[in-house]
């Protein structure tokens, strides 16, 4: 997949990379990145020599038919692990277990602490469960990563990407051994996650929003719905007056 997809991606988009030397040549590490676009999971592995394993929703692997089988093969090929997100608690535990297994094999595990793509290009509060618990359970270093301009290449809902040059900034590994054995302390999980998000913010230059991206998406959807209903009422009012 690095040859079939990574090669053409690098040729077509020519992504620039800063801090590549911070990725270890061997051994486990967690790549904690901001999340601007669906294509983030392809650009980051494309510029690295090592395999990066991300988690993906199980629907990508279970869709029936020829298209479903091709999609499943594609995501397996690019290093995605299926996680059932039907139950929030179960999904979180499955993601943590998957991450630990990847790191115990001495590989790179990619994770998006925000939990979902940014709805507006800003950086949102990191969720304290997955990243922090995997880091403390394995002792693997956490490497902050900032994707730059990928949301402009493939905005949410757009199928065809725009040809432009994205960037990737890779920070220095963060050591959280001082928190070892404290993975059940919610204040430690929050502190670790916030430290990683701060480093991502410095690398990306994004405006930080102290709320979860999922909550922001709900607000945006509710505002859009309210605006649509207001337009409908206004149209009905004008029609009645006419």
Buried (B, 14 or more C-beta within 10 A) or exposed (E): BBEEBBEEBBEEBEBEBBBEEBBBEEEBBBBBBBBBBBBBBBBBBBBBEBEBBBBBBBBBBEEEEEEBEEBBEBBBEBBBBBBBBEEEEEBBBBBBBBBBBBBEEEBBBBBBBBBBBBBEBBBBBBBBBBBBBBBBBBEBBBBBBBBBBBBBBBBEEEEEBEEEEBBBBBBEBBEBEEBEEBBEBEEBBBBBBBBBBBBBBEBBEBEEBEEBBBEBBEEEEEEEEEEEEEEEEEEEEEEEEE
